[in-house]
Amino acid sequence: MSTEGSTKAIVAALSANLGIGVTKFAAWALTGASSMLAEAIHSVADSGNQLLLLLGSRKARKEATPEHPFGYSRYRYYFAFLVAVVLFTLGGLFALYEAWHKLQHPEPIESWRWVPIVVLLIAICLEGMSFRTAMKESAKIRGNVGWAKFIQRSRSPEPPVILLEDFGALVGLAFALFGVSMTLITGNGLWDAAGTAMIGTLLVCIALVLARETREMLLGEAATPEDIAKIRQGLADAGYADVIHLRTMHLGPEDVLVTAKVAVAPGSTLETVAERTDDAERRIRAAVPAARLIFIEPDVRHASADDRAQ
């Protein structure tokens, strides 16, 4: 997903959550249903998360400085990690607390009985549209891999966050609809508490998945296997078929650091090596535009070269 596509998906999700959140709070105020309160807080958490993603994207555009010579691209990873923290604490733990409270004091829905159903059905439609936008934008770069694999392998934090948040929102609304409907049918508030507990458990699980994925990004993931293959091919096409070692790391979603030690024939002239190195850099950047920083070290392969390179 491009930066433009990511922003489009984020804005779509933010617009849906702001409108839905207001109606959920209104439904909770009228009915006292804990599922509606949990979903309202869920919308607040999601709205805050989308603002965090937009802020991270803005800060990541700062120019490099002497103190940060590789730039600020990792701001996007940092704010994505904050999203997981917010979703876990504000969304998941609050919902679980509210469920525990309602289990102690279950209450039926006695007034404005139709309001939660209408609000939840409208919310499902709006969240479905937001989820469709996120899937459409992600599909442009997903390729042939499955959605779970795409989320795991994405080097951009926005697609996993938006996809999982929108998916969680739809499932959470289904849980809330179940809890409210069963409460209205049976008159037993325990169903409302059960729906709230299901929402809380769902949000905690999604937050943990997001935390794991963004943690890997923060630690510095290598380029994808496809990009590494393109880098090796670029080196080979430039005359560096013998690669002693190759290291890559994502400094940001569209910012890859490439370091390579390549073998040259004994007796190669400095002019030949310089031309070949420049050619290799051009080929790598053409094949992998995100490879902005490339360091190639020519060397003569020895029997222990692999050991010395570690």
Secondary structure, DSSP 4 states (H G I P E B T S, - for coil): --HHHHHHHHHHHHHHHHHHHHHHHHHHHHH--HHHHHHHHHHHHHHHHHHHHHHHHHHTTSPP-SSSTT-STTHHHHHHHHHHHHIIIIIIIHHHHHHHHHHHS-----SSTTHHHHHHHHHHHHHHHHHHHHHHHHHHHHTTS-HHHHHHH-SSSHHHHHHHHHHHHHHHHHHHHHHHHHHHHH--THHHHHHHHHHHHHHHHHHHHHHHHHHHHHH-PPPPHHHHHHHHHHHHHTT---EEEEEEEEEETTEEEEEEEEE--TT--HHHHHHHHHHHHHHHHHH-TTEEEEEEEEE---TTHHHHH-
